[in-house]
Amino acid sequence: MKAYHYLIIAFVVWNLAVFLVYGADKRKARKDKWRISEKTLILLALLFGGTGAFIGMRVFRHKTQHKKFTIAVPLLMILNYICIGAAVWLYLRS
């Protein structure tokens, strides 16, 4: 398996974890329990978890009324793909 395959696998696993964090936060919101901070949720999207955050927002209908999330998460998801694409492109050129 090539090195960039590991990068893609890590990306998928990380985004699954971020998706589950968004689901856990929604569950905590419904049960009126301690919540994950908005700063942490945005940070997870920034740290290559944009896809998991975006899908989590849609599936769990979580944070969809917050402009901060409806704007930042899709932009971070696009940024994540640009960075991953650039890394794979640079690897393939070498």
QUIURGI-V275073 format. One record per residue. N is the residue number from 1. RES is the residue in one letter. PSI is psi in whole degrees, -180 to 180 (NA if undefined). D_CENTER is the distance of its C-alpha to the mean C-alpha in Angstrom with 1 decimal. Layout:
# QUIURGI-V275073
n=(N/N)
res=(RES/RES)
psi=(PSI/PSI)
d_center=(D_CENTER/D_CENTER)
This chain:
# QUIURGI-V275073
n=(1/2/3/4/5/6/7/8/9/10/11/12/13/14/15/16/17/18/19/20/21/22/23/24/25/26/27/28/29/30/31/32/33/34/35/36/37/38/39/40/41/42/43/44/45/46/47/48/49/50/51/52/53/54/55/56/57/58/59/60/61/62/63/64/65/66/67/68/69/70/71/72/73/74/75/76/77/78/79/80/81/82/83/84/85/86/87/88/89/90/91/92/93/94)
res=(M/K/A/Y/H/Y/L/I/I/A/F/V/V/W/N/L/A/V/F/L/V/Y/G/A/D/K/R/K/A/R/K/D/K/W/R/I/S/E/K/T/L/I/L/L/A/L/L/F/G/G/T/G/A/F/I/G/M/R/V/F/R/H/K/T/Q/H/K/K/F/T/I/A/V/P/L/L/M/I/L/N/Y/I/C/I/G/A/A/V/W/L/Y/L/R/S)
psi=(138/159/-39/-21/-40/-37/-44/-42/-45/-40/-45/-46/-44/-43/-32/-42/-44/-41/-46/-34/-42/-39/-41/-40/-38/-42/-42/-36/-42/-34/5/46/178/136/161/134/151/-36/-42/-42/-42/-41/-40/-39/-40/-40/52/23/22/-39/-46/-40/-45/-48/-39/-40/-41/-48/-45/-1/53/129/20/-11/-3/116/-38/-40/-40/-22/-49/-45/-48/-39/-42/-36/-45/-44/-41/-46/-36/-46/-45/-45/-42/-40/-44/-43/-46/-39/-45/-27/-24/NA)
d_center=(24.9/24.0/21.8/19.2/18.9/17.8/15.1/13.8/14.2/12.4/9.4/9.7/10.5/7.7/5.2/8.1/8.4/5.3/6.7/10.0/9.6/9.1/12.1/14.0/13.8/15.1/17.8/18.8/19.2/21.5/23.5/23.8/22.7/21.1/17.6/14.5/14.9/13.1/13.1/11.2/8.5/8.3/8.8/5.9/3.9/7.1/7.5/5.9/2.4/2.9/4.4/3.8/3.8/6.3/8.1/8.3/9.8/12.1/13.1/13.8/14.9/13.3/13.3/14.5/17.6/16.3/16.6/14.5/11.4/12.9/13.5/10.9/7.6/9.3/10.9/8.1/6.8/10.5/11.0/8.7/10.9/13.9/13.6/13.2/16.0/18.1/17.9/19.0/21.6/22.9/23.2/25.0/27.4/28.5)
